[in-house]
């Protein structure tokens, strides 16, 4: 099972070791057993690159070294037990890249290594407001030699190729010789390698004054990366000026600073790092570009660069912050999620996307799943300008050719597209037949994302520009993937896996069938819209796609009218798939907690034939299309399916929070919310050491804004229907909506909405339309 | 897909390079491109061990070295892409064992190696009548040195641990120094190793006079094997007496004979090999036992041992030969199959079973599949005494405890048993969830084998002795695996894979549901029978199994009465599974031959959602229970399903041949038969280099005897209804049946049946009962 979002709902032991604070994540003592978890949690990123919170200095204890560059991947040869026709040759993995943080600190010849030393007054702080990771500690060797270290680092949000470290060492009660060796290390490996191969090969190294460069190339995929440093040392106090020595071999460079430092004096090391790649430049100019970048920031100096970083994050927070008044824990949780989402994807490059672990671990290879369209897009739609959200759509548009090739491999023709389940470059990477070949609802999410983008931004020109081409290819897929059943006299879709991956190879998954028919209908509508409003584009797209073919239109219309949508009228529900009610019906609450999560206790066949649901399936459809179903239909289905749902995907609770809030099940909503918002911070799942659940974080954002905040776009209208948990005094958030930038503040009594520039706006609150006056916030009392 | 019987039905190119002969398989020239195929085809075995037809002398060309010992396996750590809960830790593989054939022949210092030399007058002959492999050739080095080699070898059918080689070398037109080095080589590897591990470790080596011993141990599983040789040399002519030199290292031993041999003189090397294992002896006595075995045969001498071998095979053929008069090609084909079946399993050891490739290759690890019960048992029932067939049942009886454990791993309780899909020692080895966990119909075949054994032998005491325990455990499994559907008000079986592996995870596979209900009913009958006839055994079994539990009986009865058996009355067929008729209906004949076999051209999902059938599924059930369905029901289902069947399993055609014969579709039957009887000899599938399809060979036997011969046991009566293909003048075969040994000779006009000792018997021919007179054959004219 591709449980890439495994989630233990029933969790006895949380690994709660961090201090709660509204803006900071703080670890206030050092325990090697939490180090790998902290390495994930304190990860930094800036969209272009990111790294786990590995220590700069040597560390001989358990650690997952991870430094990643967006879009730089290695095609790791597929490894399976039993090959199935159609499997991809490789899994493209974003890989552990040359390390630019590494240092070796020797004090009187003894290596600084917290795993072997006595550590005091340790703190590690993620300053989410400023985009900074800070660490302070004292460490003593057995002979009593003690030093104090203060280090901070950041990845520039403004200068995507730049990072900076300030590392200060102060001897305590002794005056040792300190040798600080600042390294760029090209000799790196992935823990996750199917055949224990090394993914990088060294190209060249170079040292020039304060700068040093390592150029490396990924094997097979041939990306070249120049990882470079500019280093500087300063002594605070009277100690001798350090001697510098540089070194290089074929894959590493270093600059070492040696000095006897008096007790109480401080040696400060500044390191600017640049990471430039052949994705942006020709291979010839990589060293030159790295040098330019480093020279720019060296001129600015560390403090100015840091101030620039604060400003960047200040701006990010103005647009994306959520305030939860009255609940520090929830406040920290949601900010932690928003912080990581902003670190992972900035929208500056439409060739990039969002991996389930972002830059926080190797797992899932940094690849893109349908999470992007179904769970991440709403966050970026609301918190960034439309170009950034649009780039998530453009990513798929750029892969359309590959998606058509992918469909051809599976026997589809005439421009039908099947987007990959997992991809970096547009090619399918996954290799479980029941997922790779059958979890085709991902195609529906890609169509839905286009619809969702336009409904939110109003930018219907996107259809003409790019969207329609994608929609036609998706519709062609659905049309070919649908079979007319003589027995049913309906169109059926056989052999699929729905969002609930605890069912495989089922027939007529309601969600998939609904999405398929909806996609066809939306494509037909879009054709009309583009024809009417953008006739030139219409002609171009018709030319390009060879559309419309008369027989295609007829078939599409016939499918839209005659799609089989399984339901049970007696129980009053849509059927997750044909035969679902033949299963033994049980509720999750009847399960022995000792066998939760099921995916760790039951064999796969038993999970498959049980009625238990991993994540929203029918309910995912009702969430997507909530304005197409009456409340009672949603209620009957929620009442039936939620109790059968074990939420063993981290993407499950959010959709349920949103529907529960809508249905007035506030307690249920809050109970589910609690389990997602601090999933990583409290490590409910005992797996944060592998990396954070980045895409789930976007689900949490949805749960707050679309659930408790009650935001919904329906009939081109913005709806806001806040339903706050009792413990929350006030909830506020900001959203972009069709050129407006609205700030919403809700408490249990009233809701206040203001537009950033004072533009007038209309909004539906609690099912009633309200219009603001220019320059004035809108205030609406909420009926209790 | 576990297409362990992949079979290309539409085959353009056959690799036909062998001479047709009634008793011999002959390769009359040497072509390295066929060598690996010949290595498979000319394999020898004696139930205890076997080997591919590797050359004794060095060979630097492509070759699959293979020497196997029944029951000696290595647990090779599982390798999968995505782990599923419940997967086994390892796949037990019968492994390439220390080589006892190896020789190095040097002629004036030049190595004999047919891959690099000029080869003339090469013949390789499998003498199936005598159980002998013979090879003759002349080979020349570039300098003109030419030798003639005649070699023959056999594995003793009477002395399971003994094999013999006679290797004669005659220099032609030169008198070179010949150095023949006879080796036991413990340094062997498997090509198929999941993690490139070596499976053997050396224990000790020993040389004593003419004998030499290598003791090796399998890693992890800890089997010890002593592989030993006794060697002798003789010169025919005046050449000098050879000098002998022995050598050993930690895993090999050798005896080399050096002599200058005059042109035309012959140096003859005799090698007796013994292979004794810790499966039969304590590890301390292995060398001693090997020495005893070798001393016995050394005393006899090569020629006496060979005569003994001829006698053994003479006896085998008396019981199992099939004569097809008028068709040499078919005659050779069926004898080749019978020969391999007799080589693979002799029934001397109930711990052994039949792997899909027997001793002819590494593939499928020598493990046991449901092939044994469904396809192999009938051959051994008819051609051997009942003890030998019974041992195939006892094999499963011995694994009952493990089958109960296996079921427990999947969540079953209270003594329910699920036999493994693939096993050597009773533990599951396979790791595809849709097969391992879901192809549970294998449990039905194991119950059916008990029924089939008793119906054929009349030995109903087997139920009391062992069968009932197995049946109760199987019934408990079915009872727990069955779900009561509130919607259908019937018992359903969800999430299975039927014999047609081109459908996975389906609901209510008719074959599985039918077998499940039948097993419950047969178990109930068997309980009554044992209670009545063997009350002491009944009490013992009740005590042992904790049966009967009242609630269990009630549920069993309810399932028997209310099992859901999907059918479509309009079309008049049983439904392979629910929803089968929702598929797009096409016939195999409409498929473009270029995309056959589908499993090499279509992605797995496409195969799954197509209507095409890999092998008999509903029809497998109608074959098993042919006396429970009227001819018209069988005909409607055959007419519907066979045209949708692509026969991409080598086990598919045989069942169809039998049903087609019964239905009078003789042309269809013969067309299908042709594609199986010489599957390996003509290498229809381009894969015989990997090994022969041993279990399919038993299917071919069934096709002849139960299809064209029309043998069927029904209501305790033997039926014979021959339907001969036009080209066959006469068909004769011998069968054991309830203490009778009947020889049947059928032509297009009449059938003659004689009992070996002249006992009187009754038989139904063409639906009419006939009774023989004592001492007289029965002659019945057939209505044309």
HADDOCK unambig.tbl for C-alpha pairs under 7 A between the chains (distance, minus, plus):
assign (segid A and resid 1 and name CA) (segid B and resid 82 and name CA) 6.72 0.50 0.50
assign (segid A and resid 1 and name CA) (segid B and resid 84 and name CA) 6.59 0.50 0.50
assign (segid A and resid 79 and name CA) (segid B and resid 80 and name CA) 6.99 0.50 0.50
assign (segid A and resid 79 and name CA) (segid B and resid 81 and name CA) 5.38 0.50 0.50
assign (segid A and resid 80 and name CA) (segid B and resid 79 and name CA) 6.98 0.50 0.50
assign (segid A and resid 80 and name CA) (segid B and resid 80 and name CA) 4.71 0.50 0.50
assign (segid A and resid 80 and name CA) (segid B and resid 81 and name CA) 3.93 0.50 0.50
assign (segid A and resid 81 and name CA) (segid B and resid 79 and name CA) 5.38 0.50 0.50
assign (segid A and resid 81 and name CA) (segid B and resid 80 and name CA) 3.94 0.50 0.50
assign (segid A and resid 81 and name CA) (segid B and resid 81 and name CA) 5.95 0.50 0.50
assign (segid A and resid 82 and name CA) (segid B and resid 1 and name CA) 6.80 0.50 0.50
assign (segid A and resid 84 and name CA) (segid B and resid 1 and name CA) 6.68 0.50 0.50
assign (segid A and resid 84 and name CA) (segid B and resid 604 and name CA) 6.09 0.50 0.50
assign (segid A and resid 85 and name CA) (segid B and resid 600 and name CA) 6.73 0.50 0.50
assign (segid A and resid 85 and name CA) (segid B and resid 602 and name CA) 6.56 0.50 0.50
assign (segid A and resid 85 and name CA) (segid B and resid 603 and name CA) 4.74 0.50 0.50
assign (segid A and resid 85 and name CA) (segid B and resid 604 and name CA) 5.75 0.50 0.50
assign (segid A and resid 86 and name CA) (segid B and resid 603 and name CA) 4.78 0.50 0.50
assign (segid A and resid 86 and name CA) (segid B and resid 604 and name CA) 6.94 0.50 0.50
assign (segid A and resid 410 and name CA) (segid B and resid 602 and name CA) 6.94 0.50 0.50
assign (segid A and resid 410 and name CA) (segid B and resid 603 and name CA) 5.43 0.50 0.50
assign (segid A and resid 433 and name CA) (segid B and resid 604 and name CA) 6.91 0.50 0.50
assign (segid A and resid 437 and name CA) (segid B and resid 605 and name CA) 5.93 0.50 0.50
assign (segid A and resid 438 and name CA) (segid B and resid 605 and name CA) 6.73 0.50 0.50
assign (segid A and resid 483 and name CA) (segid B and resid 583 and name CA) 6.97 0.50 0.50
assign (segid A and resid 483 and name CA) (segid B and resid 584 and name CA) 6.44 0.50 0.50
assign (segid A and resid 485 and name CA) (segid B and resid 582 and name CA) 4.57 0.50 0.50
assign (segid A and resid 485 and name CA) (segid B and resid 583 and name CA) 6.48 0.50 0.50
assign (segid A and resid 486 and name CA) (segid B and resid 582 and name CA) 6.62 0.50 0.50
assign (segid A and resid 487 and name CA) (segid B and resid 581 and name CA) 6.63 0.50 0.50
assign (segid A and resid 487 and name CA) (segid B and resid 582 and name CA) 6.19 0.50 0.50
assign (segid A and resid 494 and name CA) (segid B and resid 609 and name CA) 6.12 0.50 0.50
assign (segid A and resid 495 and name CA) (segid B and resid 609 and name CA) 5.86 0.50 0.50
assign (segid A and resid 505 and name CA) (segid B and resid 505 and name CA) 6.69 0.50 0.50
assign (segid A and resid 581 and name CA) (segid B and resid 487 and name CA) 6.63 0.50 0.50
assign (segid A and resid 582 and name CA) (segid B and resid 485 and name CA) 4.59 0.50 0.50
assign (segid A and resid 582 and name CA) (segid B and resid 486 and name CA) 6.66 0.50 0.50
assign (segid A and resid 582 and name CA) (segid B and resid 487 and name CA) 6.20 0.50 0.50
assign (segid A and resid 583 and name CA) (segid B and resid 483 and name CA) 6.97 0.50 0.50
assign (segid A and resid 583 and name CA) (segid B and resid 485 and name CA) 6.48 0.50 0.50
assign (segid A and resid 584 and name CA) (segid B and resid 483 and name CA) 6.44 0.50 0.50
assign (segid A and resid 600 and name CA) (segid B and resid 85 and name CA) 6.74 0.50 0.50
assign (segid A and resid 602 and name CA) (segid B and resid 85 and name CA) 6.57 0.50 0.50
assign (segid A and resid 602 and name CA) (segid B and resid 410 and name CA) 6.98 0.50 0.50
assign (segid A and resid 603 and name CA) (segid B and resid 85 and name CA) 4.73 0.50 0.50
assign (segid A and resid 603 and name CA) (segid B and resid 86 and name CA) 4.78 0.50 0.50
assign (segid A and resid 603 and name CA) (segid B and resid 410 and name CA) 5.46 0.50 0.50
assign (segid A and resid 604 and name CA) (segid B and resid 84 and name CA) 6.08 0.50 0.50
assign (segid A and resid 604 and name CA) (segid B and resid 85 and name CA) 5.74 0.50 0.50
assign (segid A and resid 604 and name CA) (segid B and resid 86 and name CA) 6.94 0.50 0.50
assign (segid A and resid 604 and name CA) (segid B and resid 433 and name CA) 6.90 0.50 0.50
assign (segid A and resid 605 and name CA) (segid B and resid 437 and name CA) 5.93 0.50 0.50
assign (segid A and resid 605 and name CA) (segid B and resid 438 and name CA) 6.74 0.50 0.50
assign (segid A and resid 609 and name CA) (segid B and resid 494 and name CA) 6.14 0.50 0.50
assign (segid A and resid 609 and name CA) (segid B and resid 495 and name CA) 5.87 0.50 0.50
